[in-house]
Amino acid sequence: MKTNFTLLFSLLIILNCKQKPTENQIEKPMDSLADVNPVKLHFAKMEEDALKEPFRGIFTEDGKENDLFKIHSTGVSTLPIIQSAQKFLNSLTTAQKERTTFDIDDKEWRKWCNVDNGIYDRQGVSLKEMTEEQKVKAFELMQSSLSAKGLQLSKDIMKTDQTLKELNNGSLDYDEELYFFTIMGQPSPTEPWGWQMDGHHLVINYFVLGDQVVMSPVFMGGEPIITTSGKYKGNTLFQDEQNLGLSLMQSLTKEQQLVANIFESKIKNNIVAGANMDNITLNYEGILVSKFSKEQKQQLLDLVYLYISNIREGHDQIKMDEIIEHIDNTWFSWVGGTDEDAVFYYRIHSPVVLIEFDHQRVVGVPNADDGKPSRNHIHTVVRTPNGNDYGKDLLRQHKEKHHH
């Protein structure tokens, strides 16, 4: 628990995130909550309010675009994912399994947050609680679901939490093993199911139906981005996502840059589709990719693939094909400068994908926050607009077809 209330209050303003109140918090009378972190209480109330609203998804003001996501055979087997998920479940104790398994429709899908464990309590079982055998099974589930790049990036993000622990005098809020797993539904070759990992700067929602997968929302971030001391000295994150994004913006003509740049000054955090932003209205902004040259379009697709290639081989290409199909109805927007050491935000938004990259204010590194965005704290988000985050649109179609 952080002791500096000013820092806690700034987190409340800086981070757009919510938290599920624990049973103990709910059962306590309000006059006995004076000793509870006020930021945790505020996040709890925000999440409670958000979950009162049924999931509908992220749309523009024009409303939902229909028939974007269809149940079909991809030809890419999900059997390895099913098998690894079942082995993970089999490794858990009865008590752990009760905390880890939820119905396919459970609100647990939407109960995730990118902040540290000092101001958010998570469901499921954490790596820190697991035996060595259980940890192996948990990472095998990730390995079967992600690409080698996606798995390594996930592990590198976890390392940054260990660095923050070191920088904050061993604070219990941070730990490389405080990442929690839950399973929704029962692993099956025919019925819908999925898994979630939830922790500081790393959240993966992974839905499976037959041989289709939907990996979103995904939140990946880190602080520090370049580790200069301690156990993981040299650990480095998101340099390609940063540099290729800047290179794309620099490749645009001055006229194109003026259209793409929705705010010239990068003075705050700009992520809009983070935790509990499942139902926002978000219009297309910036420049339409149909206005790009052939070379610029390829640069944009290369940038998109940096995010999509965290999905396992085969399913990454299926998602890319879907994105390419809508490439001329894709929008690229920018906030900030374009010099070599600029801090910035960019968004890639189409009917089938929403990607955000944001340089954030420093939060976890002590005595480093000057109130300005920094290259040493990065947040990224990948979403599926038009109602298919968490595979919800595929789930709806499945239930309609099979009269669940």
C-alpha positions as CSV (number, residue, x, y, z in Angstrom):
1,M,0.0,0.0,0.0
2,K,1.5,3.3,-1.0
3,T,1.8,5.8,1.9
4,N,1.8,9.0,-0.1
5,F,-1.8,10.1,-0.6
6,T,-0.8,12.7,-3.2
7,L,0.5,9.9,-5.4
8,L,-2.6,7.9,-4.8
9,F,-4.8,10.8,-5.8
10,S,-2.8,11.5,-8.9
11,L,-3.2,7.8,-9.8
12,L,-6.9,8.3,-9.5
13,I,-6.8,11.1,-12.0
14,I,-4.2,9.7,-14.3
15,L,-5.5,6.1,-14.6
16,N,-8.8,5.4,-16.1
17,C,-9.5,2.1,-14.4
18,K,-11.9,0.3,-12.1
19,Q,-11.8,-2.4,-9.4
20,K,-14.1,-5.0,-8.0
21,P,-14.8,-4.5,-4.3
22,T,-14.0,-7.6,-2.2
23,E,-16.6,-9.3,-0.1
24,N,-15.1,-7.9,3.0
25,Q,-15.4,-4.4,1.7
26,I,-19.0,-4.9,0.7
27,E,-20.0,-6.4,4.0
28,K,-18.3,-3.7,6.2
29,P,-20.5,-0.8,7.2
30,M,-19.5,2.5,5.6
31,D,-18.4,4.1,8.9
32,S,-15.8,1.4,9.3
33,L,-14.1,2.0,6.0
34,A,-12.0,5.0,7.1
35,D,-8.8,2.9,7.1
36,V,-9.3,1.6,3.6
37,N,-7.3,3.2,0.7
38,P,-9.7,5.9,-0.7
39,V,-8.4,5.3,-4.2
40,K,-9.4,1.6,-4.0
41,L,-12.8,2.6,-2.8
42,H,-13.2,5.0,-5.7
43,F,-12.1,2.5,-8.2
44,A,-14.5,-0.1,-6.7
45,K,-17.4,2.3,-7.1
46,M,-16.5,3.1,-10.6
47,E,-16.3,-0.6,-11.6
48,E,-19.6,-1.3,-9.8
49,D,-21.3,1.5,-11.8
50,A,-19.8,0.4,-15.1
51,L,-20.9,-3.2,-14.6
52,K,-24.5,-2.2,-14.1
53,E,-24.5,-1.4,-17.8
54,P,-24.7,-4.5,-20.0
55,F,-21.9,-5.0,-22.5
56,R,-22.6,-3.6,-25.9
57,G,-19.1,-2.8,-27.3
58,I,-17.3,0.1,-28.9
59,F,-19.1,1.9,-31.7
60,T,-19.0,5.2,-33.6
61,E,-21.9,7.6,-33.5
62,D,-23.3,5.8,-36.6
63,G,-23.9,2.7,-34.5
64,K,-22.9,-0.9,-35.0
65,E,-21.7,-2.2,-38.3
66,N,-23.3,-5.6,-38.7
67,D,-22.1,-8.9,-40.2
68,L,-18.4,-8.2,-39.5
69,F,-17.7,-11.3,-37.5
70,K,-19.1,-14.7,-38.6
71,I,-18.8,-18.1,-37.1
72,H,-16.7,-20.2,-39.5
73,S,-13.9,-22.7,-39.7
74,T,-10.5,-21.1,-39.9
75,G,-8.6,-24.3,-40.6
76,V,-6.2,-23.5,-37.7
77,S,-6.7,-26.0,-34.9
78,T,-7.2,-24.8,-31.3
79,L,-6.6,-28.2,-29.9
80,P,-3.2,-27.3,-28.3
81,I,-5.0,-24.4,-26.4
82,I,-7.8,-26.7,-25.2
83,Q,-5.4,-29.3,-24.0
84,S,-3.1,-26.9,-22.2
85,A,-6.1,-25.2,-20.5
86,Q,-7.4,-28.5,-19.3
87,K,-4.0,-29.5,-17.9
88,F,-3.8,-26.2,-16.1
89,L,-7.2,-26.7,-14.6
90,N,-6.4,-30.3,-13.6
91,S,-3.3,-29.1,-11.8
92,L,-5.3,-26.8,-9.5
93,T,-6.6,-27.8,-6.0
94,T,-10.4,-27.8,-5.5
95,A,-10.2,-24.5,-3.7
96,Q,-8.1,-22.9,-6.4
97,K,-10.4,-24.2,-9.1
98,E,-13.4,-22.7,-7.4
99,R,-11.7,-19.3,-7.4
100,T,-10.5,-19.7,-11.0
101,T,-13.5,-21.0,-13.0
102,F,-16.5,-18.9,-14.1
103,D,-19.4,-19.3,-16.5
104,I,-18.9,-18.2,-20.1
105,D,-21.2,-15.2,-19.6
106,D,-19.7,-14.1,-16.3
107,K,-18.9,-10.4,-15.7
108,E,-15.4,-11.6,-14.8
109,W,-14.5,-11.0,-18.4
110,R,-14.9,-7.3,-17.8
111,K,-13.3,-7.2,-14.3
112,W,-9.7,-6.4,-15.3
113,C,-7.4,-3.4,-14.6
114,N,-3.9,-2.4,-15.6
115,V,-3.0,-0.7,-12.2
116,D,-0.9,-2.3,-9.5
117,N,-2.1,-4.6,-6.8
118,G,-2.1,-1.9,-4.1
119,I,-5.2,-0.3,-5.6
120,Y,-6.9,-3.3,-7.3
121,D,-7.9,-6.8,-6.1
122,R,-8.0,-9.5,-8.7
123,Q,-10.0,-12.7,-9.1
124,G,-8.5,-16.1,-9.9
125,V,-5.2,-17.7,-8.8
126,S,-1.9,-15.9,-9.2
127,L,1.4,-17.2,-10.2
128,K,2.7,-16.3,-6.8
129,E,0.2,-18.8,-5.2
130,M,1.0,-21.6,-7.6
131,T,3.3,-24.6,-7.1
132,E,6.1,-24.9,-9.6
133,E,4.1,-27.5,-11.5
134,Q,1.1,-25.2,-11.7
135,K,3.3,-22.3,-12.9
136,V,4.6,-24.5,-15.7
137,K,1.0,-25.4,-16.7
138,A,0.0,-21.7,-16.6
139,F,2.8,-20.7,-18.9
140,E,2.0,-23.6,-21.2
141,L,-1.5,-22.2,-21.6
142,M,0.1,-18.9,-22.6
143,Q,2.6,-20.5,-24.9
144,S,-0.1,-22.4,-26.7
145,S,-2.3,-19.3,-27.1
146,L,0.3,-16.7,-28.0
147,S,3.2,-16.4,-30.4
148,A,6.8,-16.8,-29.1
149,K,7.0,-13.0,-29.4
150,G,3.8,-12.5,-27.5
151,L,4.9,-14.9,-24.7
152,Q,8.3,-13.2,-24.4
153,L,6.7,-9.7,-24.3
154,S,4.3,-10.9,-21.5
155,K,7.2,-12.2,-19.5
156,D,9.2,-8.9,-20.0
157,I,6.2,-6.9,-18.8
158,M,6.1,-9.0,-15.7
159,K,9.8,-8.2,-15.1
160,T,9.1,-4.5,-15.0
161,D,6.9,-5.1,-11.9
162,Q,9.8,-6.7,-10.2
163,T,11.9,-3.7,-11.0
164,L,9.2,-1.4,-9.5
165,K,9.3,-3.6,-6.4
166,E,13.0,-3.0,-6.1
167,L,12.6,0.8,-6.8
168,N,9.9,1.0,-4.1
169,N,11.7,-0.6,-1.2
170,G,10.1,-4.0,-1.7
171,S,6.5,-2.8,-1.9
172,L,4.0,-5.6,-1.8
173,D,2.0,-3.7,-4.5
174,Y,4.5,-5.0,-7.1
175,D,5.7,-8.5,-7.9
176,E,6.6,-10.3,-11.1
177,E,4.3,-13.2,-10.1
178,L,1.2,-11.1,-9.1
179,Y,-0.6,-12.1,-12.4
180,F,-3.9,-13.8,-12.0
181,F,-5.6,-16.5,-14.2
182,T,-9.2,-17.2,-14.7
183,I,-11.1,-19.6,-17.0
184,M,-14.5,-18.9,-18.4
185,G,-16.6,-21.8,-19.6
186,Q,-15.1,-25.3,-20.0
187,P,-12.3,-25.9,-22.5
188,S,-14.0,-27.6,-25.4
189,P,-13.6,-28.2,-29.2
190,T,-17.2,-27.1,-29.9
191,E,-18.5,-24.9,-27.0
192,P,-17.4,-21.4,-26.3
193,W,-14.8,-20.8,-23.5
194,G,-11.8,-18.7,-22.8
195,W,-9.2,-17.5,-20.3
196,Q,-8.0,-14.3,-18.9
197,M,-4.8,-13.1,-17.3
198,D,-5.0,-9.9,-15.2
199,G,-2.1,-8.0,-13.6
200,H,-0.3,-4.7,-13.5
201,H,0.4,-3.6,-17.1
202,L,-0.6,-7.0,-18.6
203,V,-4.2,-8.1,-19.3
204,I,-5.1,-10.7,-21.9
205,N,-8.7,-11.7,-22.7
206,Y,-8.7,-14.9,-24.9
207,F,-12.0,-16.3,-26.3
208,V,-12.2,-19.6,-28.1
209,L,-15.0,-21.0,-30.2
210,G,-14.2,-24.0,-32.3
211,D,-11.1,-23.1,-34.2
212,Q,-11.7,-19.3,-34.0
213,V,-10.1,-17.1,-31.4
214,V,-10.6,-13.5,-30.3
215,M,-7.8,-12.0,-28.3
216,S,-9.1,-8.7,-27.0
217,P,-9.2,-6.6,-25.1
218,V,-5.5,-6.8,-24.6
219,F,-3.7,-4.2,-22.4
220,M,0.1,-4.3,-22.5
221,G,2.3,-1.6,-20.9
222,G,5.3,-1.1,-18.8
223,E,7.3,1.2,-16.5
224,P,10.2,1.5,-16.6
225,I,10.5,0.9,-20.3
226,I,14.2,0.6,-20.1
227,T,15.4,-1.0,-16.9
228,T,18.8,0.4,-15.8
229,S,19.3,-1.5,-12.5
230,G,18.5,-4.6,-10.5
231,K,17.6,-8.1,-11.3
232,Y,16.4,-7.4,-14.8
233,K,18.8,-4.6,-15.8
234,G,18.6,-4.2,-19.6
235,N,15.0,-5.3,-19.9
236,T,13.5,-3.1,-22.7
237,L,9.9,-2.9,-24.0
238,F,7.9,-1.4,-26.9
239,Q,10.8,0.1,-28.9
240,D,9.5,-1.2,-32.2
241,E,5.9,-0.1,-31.5
242,Q,7.3,3.3,-30.6
243,N,9.8,3.8,-33.4
244,L,7.8,2.3,-36.2
245,G,4.8,4.5,-35.2
246,L,7.0,7.6,-35.3
247,S,8.5,6.5,-38.6
248,L,5.0,6.1,-40.1
249,M,4.0,9.6,-39.0
250,Q,7.3,11.1,-40.3
251,S,6.6,9.4,-43.7
252,L,3.4,11.4,-44.1
253,T,3.5,14.6,-46.1
254,K,3.1,17.9,-44.2
255,E,-0.5,18.1,-45.4
256,Q,-1.2,14.5,-44.3
257,Q,0.4,15.1,-40.9
258,L,-1.9,18.1,-40.3
259,V,-4.9,15.9,-40.9
260,A,-3.6,13.0,-38.8
261,N,-2.6,15.2,-35.9
262,I,-5.8,15.6,-33.7
263,F,-3.8,17.5,-30.9
264,E,-0.5,19.1,-31.5
265,S,0.6,19.1,-27.8
266,K,1.1,15.9,-25.9
267,I,0.5,17.2,-22.3
268,K,-1.5,14.3,-20.8
269,N,-2.4,10.6,-21.0
270,N,-4.5,10.0,-24.0
271,I,-5.6,6.3,-23.9
272,V,-9.4,6.2,-24.3
273,A,-10.2,2.4,-24.5
274,G,-8.7,1.1,-21.3
275,A,-10.3,-0.8,-18.5
276,N,-14.1,-0.5,-18.2
277,M,-14.3,1.4,-21.4
278,D,-16.2,-1.5,-23.0
279,N,-19.2,0.6,-24.1
280,I,-17.7,3.9,-25.3
281,T,-18.7,5.8,-28.4
282,L,-15.5,6.5,-30.4
283,N,-15.7,8.2,-33.7
284,Y,-13.0,7.8,-36.4
285,E,-10.4,10.6,-36.2
286,G,-7.3,11.6,-38.1
287,I,-6.5,10.6,-41.6
288,L,-8.2,7.9,-43.7
289,V,-5.7,5.3,-44.8
290,S,-7.2,5.2,-48.3
291,K,-5.3,8.5,-48.7
292,F,-2.0,6.8,-48.0
293,S,0.5,5.8,-50.7
294,K,1.2,2.1,-51.3
295,E,4.4,2.4,-49.2
296,Q,2.6,4.2,-46.4
297,K,-0.1,1.6,-46.3
298,Q,2.5,-1.1,-46.0
299,Q,4.2,0.8,-43.1
300,L,0.8,1.0,-41.4
301,L,0.2,-2.8,-41.8
302,D,3.7,-3.5,-40.5
303,L,2.9,-1.4,-37.4
304,V,-0.5,-3.2,-36.9
305,Y,1.3,-6.6,-37.2
306,L,3.5,-5.7,-34.2
307,Y,0.4,-5.9,-32.1
308,I,-1.5,-8.7,-33.9
309,S,1.7,-10.9,-34.0
310,N,1.3,-11.5,-30.3
311,I,-1.4,-14.0,-31.2
312,R,-0.4,-17.5,-32.0
313,E,0.8,-18.4,-35.5
314,G,-2.0,-19.0,-37.9
315,H,-4.6,-17.1,-36.0
316,D,-2.4,-13.9,-36.4
317,Q,-2.7,-14.1,-40.2
318,I,-6.5,-14.7,-39.9
319,K,-6.8,-11.5,-38.0
320,M,-4.5,-9.6,-40.4
321,D,-6.6,-10.8,-43.4
322,E,-9.7,-9.3,-41.6
323,I,-7.8,-6.0,-41.0
324,I,-6.6,-5.8,-44.6
325,E,-10.2,-6.3,-45.8
326,H,-11.0,-3.0,-44.1
327,I,-7.8,-1.2,-44.8
328,D,-9.4,1.6,-46.8
329,N,-11.8,2.3,-44.0
330,T,-9.0,2.5,-41.4
331,W,-8.1,5.7,-39.7
332,F,-4.7,6.8,-38.2
333,S,-4.6,9.6,-35.7
334,W,-1.7,11.2,-33.8
335,V,-1.1,13.4,-30.7
336,G,2.2,15.2,-30.1
337,G,5.4,16.0,-32.0
338,T,7.3,14.2,-34.7
339,D,11.0,14.9,-33.8
340,E,13.2,11.9,-32.9
341,D,12.7,12.2,-29.2
342,A,9.1,13.2,-29.2
343,V,6.5,11.8,-26.8
344,F,3.2,11.0,-28.5
345,Y,0.0,9.0,-28.8
346,Y,-1.3,7.2,-31.9
347,R,-4.5,5.3,-32.7
348,I,-5.3,2.9,-35.5
349,H,-9.1,2.5,-35.8
350,S,-11.2,0.4,-38.3
351,P,-14.5,-1.5,-38.1
352,V,-12.5,-4.6,-36.9
353,V,-9.6,-3.3,-34.8
354,L,-8.7,-0.5,-32.4
355,I,-5.0,-0.1,-31.4
356,E,-3.7,2.6,-29.1
357,F,-0.1,3.5,-28.1
358,D,0.5,6.2,-25.4
359,H,3.5,7.7,-23.7
360,Q,2.3,8.2,-20.1
361,R,3.2,10.2,-17.1
362,V,5.6,8.5,-14.7
363,V,3.8,6.8,-11.8
364,G,5.8,4.0,-10.3
365,V,9.4,5.2,-10.5
366,P,10.0,7.3,-7.3
367,N,10.7,11.0,-7.7
368,A,10.6,10.9,-11.4
369,D,7.1,12.4,-12.2
370,D,7.5,15.9,-13.6
371,G,3.9,16.1,-14.7
372,K,4.7,15.4,-18.3
373,P,4.3,12.2,-20.5
374,S,7.5,10.1,-20.7
375,R,9.0,7.6,-23.0
376,N,9.7,5.5,-19.8
377,H,6.0,4.7,-19.2
378,I,4.0,3.3,-22.1
379,H,0.5,1.9,-22.4
380,T,-1.0,0.0,-25.4
381,V,-4.5,-1.3,-26.0
382,V,-5.9,-3.6,-28.6
383,R,-9.7,-3.9,-29.0
384,T,-12.2,-5.4,-31.3
385,P,-14.9,-2.7,-32.1
386,N,-18.5,-3.3,-33.1
387,G,-19.3,-5.7,-30.3
388,N,-16.7,-8.5,-30.5
389,D,-14.4,-7.7,-27.6
390,Y,-14.3,-10.9,-25.4
391,G,-15.7,-12.7,-28.5
392,K,-19.2,-11.4,-27.5
393,D,-20.6,-11.2,-31.0
394,L,-19.5,-14.8,-31.8
395,L,-20.9,-15.9,-28.5
396,R,-24.2,-14.2,-29.3
397,Q,-24.4,-16.0,-32.7
398,H,-23.6,-19.4,-31.1
399,K,-26.3,-19.0,-28.5
400,E,-28.9,-18.0,-31.1
401,K,-28.0,-20.9,-33.3
402,H,-28.0,-23.5,-30.5
403,H,-30.9,-21.9,-28.5
404,H,-29.0,-21.6,-25.3
